[in-house]
């Protein structure tokens, strides 16, 4: 069976498992369109939509268009009992898999998933949205008696954490905290209980990742005390794992939040130096490259040109090594590293070179998960233009960043935006600066 036939068969199974006829499905989709406020006149009749459903499931299937995919997502994003279920093993996950087999691209499917996640949290029912029914049942059992935890539960919790992390840049941080909460609490409870010994490494791995992400989310929502406490737990959990690259990733995330929540560079540099030490003895060259890149940025911010250049050279050496089979799940790429090069040029080098590095980095950061980093890179790009005496074009770049900062609720893009705006003070009487101020006030309130 080819991919399209597999997708068509999967759609048909989904419908039949719900006990829906073709006509029932058409009526359900029309009802959903009404609830979403889509104009009734733009939908075909029940008979016409029924024919479309049949074509999606036929021996020569067609791919539902974006509008019908959204309606199907709302249909299968809830259980027959009406509960939201978007996690692994859910009907929604099966729908996404079917659409992928029918030829839909990963970007569209990611946007579809993000839309459903936002809808779930809009309606206040998103707390367990990413936990499949089987994982919910296993979690309830394990919370009552941790000795009954099993591998399926570990896999389910890991998937939830990965799913939440994948939504960074697409869903506001406050909503991601809501979605992460069940997995985070489960990790806390299970690591303090008598979980079967063979499961402990997997549990500690999930717990370290969950607490690191939670620390970042707490920082982004301006709860620095909670953020520090969460990173403390993440560091402890990662330190109990055999490969030190895991603790290096915690240190790096913690360093970045520390950089923007405390005065001076000293505290962040202590964490980055610890990350470099762990990464050098760890099994991930990708993590090692990222640690050296972050070390280079902090050296540049301190005005240490020679040290920054040396760290960058080490980062590129690691990045250009064969990364096949690298154990890290980090998304650090050459595009990200070009952004670090730009920061170093901005602080201790040539603004025009920084400008080119930032342009290349922003062009490479196109995935939804990379939009926060793209916004940060673009604000730095604007700073480079200011230092090149091109303030008006810099203001144009900053307009692009305002919406990205507002969409995610990201703290760092907002901080970088304010700093870039401060650099425009010599031109504060210009109309184009007033336009930027109006845009900042309208969207960010600052």
Secondary structure, 3 states (H helix, E strand, C coil): CCHHHHHHHHHHHHHHHCCCCHHHHHHHHHHHHHHCCCCHHHCCCHHHHHHHHHHHCCCCCCCCCHHHHHHHHHHHCECCCCCECCCCCCHHHHHHHHHHHCCCCHHHHHHHHHHHHHHHHHCCCCCCCCCCHHHHHHHHHHHHCHHHCCHHHHHHHHHHHHHHHHCECCECHHHHHHHHHHHHHHHHHHHCCCCCHHHHHHHHHHHHHHHHHHHHHHHHCCCHHHHHHHHHHHHHHHHCCCCCHHHHHHHHHHHHHHHHHCCCCHHHHHHHHHHHHHHHHCCCHHHHHHHHHHHHHHHHHCCCHHHHHHHHHHHHHHHCCCCCCCCCCCCCCHHHHHHHHHHHHHHHCCHHHHHHHHHHHHHHCCCHHHHHHHHHHHHHHHHHHHHCCCHHHHHHHHHHHHHHHHHHCCHHHHHHHHHHHHCCHHHCCCHHHHHHHHHHHHHHCC
